Amino acid sequence: MYSVQKQTLVEEVLPPKKLLFLCDAALTETAPAIADCIGTILCSYPSGSPNYMRETAVVWARYRPATDDRGDPTYGELRLRYATAVFEGLPRVTAPFVPPHHCRALVALLTRVAALTSFSRTGDQMVHKLIMSMVEPHRAAELSTRDAPYHLAAETFGDSVNRVVRALFERDIEVEFIEKAWETSASIADFIVFVYILIETGEDIGLRLCCNHEVAFLEARRGISFFCWDGRVGFVAQERVVYADPGCPYPIPALVLCCLEMLAISGYGGMSAAESLLCAVKTPEKARSPARFFPAAPANRILFPSATDECPGESLPLCPRERWKGERRCQ
């Protein structure tokens, strides 16, 4: 499996003792500010318990502004409301143009990966995200870290749920990659598949994909994470939103390459894996063996050209140079 960092939970930021104190504390003129603080905590951190999120929403309702006449929201609706406010407050741009031949090289690479992978790194997470993108966002916001979204699929699809979910598990990813019109597709479902095949490549890339409200999680928006929400796809990097440009060729591969370039200079975990993929896409002639870029144990690493060599063709400003005892190669 790929690495999963320990997540800070709502229960840790707003522990039970504090929540109990807020239940009994006297209301003052600061009540609306306290409500906003509670709502921001609820949307900024995952939770291990739906019941705890429900109790947090009850306490929020006690401090809500008197002028708020929108009724008592469920904890999923409350979480989504604040997540939307956080997300809309972030600066945003459209992904820049990426050379189409680089996009085609990435698609070709991931097509090979799709033919070989058994999803040993990510398990059923791709299916979970696909389901979350298909159900109501406020219902998806009710999921805890321990929940799978299958019960939401049952609510959404009714009697046809088995057929829908089985089709997600039994899809032929290799055939989809070959037949998909990556030149134009910018759909959420295609994006989710593309990103999870990317995560399955050689080294641990350390990226996550946020669906709907998850993009407001503090650890996700302060790092680098892909997201899909409200019919659009993109990535967030250090609290800045980059959207895919559906008008440019290869919108999804172009967006992913932009994200890899950002990750390669970030200093975050997965930086070396991003550099390796960029090297494989932009300077494939320097690869020692094509097999090195297909699913392998996370311990495998990718080396780079010597410090004195320049990458031929188009410049690759993000590909670092290191000397490896006279041997020019990309592992």
Buried (B, 14 or more C-beta within 10 A) or exposed (E): EBEEEEBBBBBEBBEEEEBEEBEEEEEEEEBBEBBBBBBBBBBBBBBBBBEBBBBBBEBBBBBBEEEEEEEEBBBBBBBBBBBBBBBEEBEEEBBEEBBBEBBBBBBEBBBBBBBEBEBEBBEEBBBBBBBBBBBBBBBBBBBBEEBEBEBBBBEBBEEEBEEBBEEBEEBEBBEBBEEBEBBBBBBBBBBBBBBBBBBBBBBBBBBBBBBBBBBBBBBBBEBBBBBBBEEBBBBBBEEBBBBBBBEBBBBBBBBBBBBBBBBBEBEBBBBBBBBBBBBBBBBBEBBEEEEBBBBEEBEBEBBBBBEEEEBEEEEBEBBBEEEEEEEBBBB
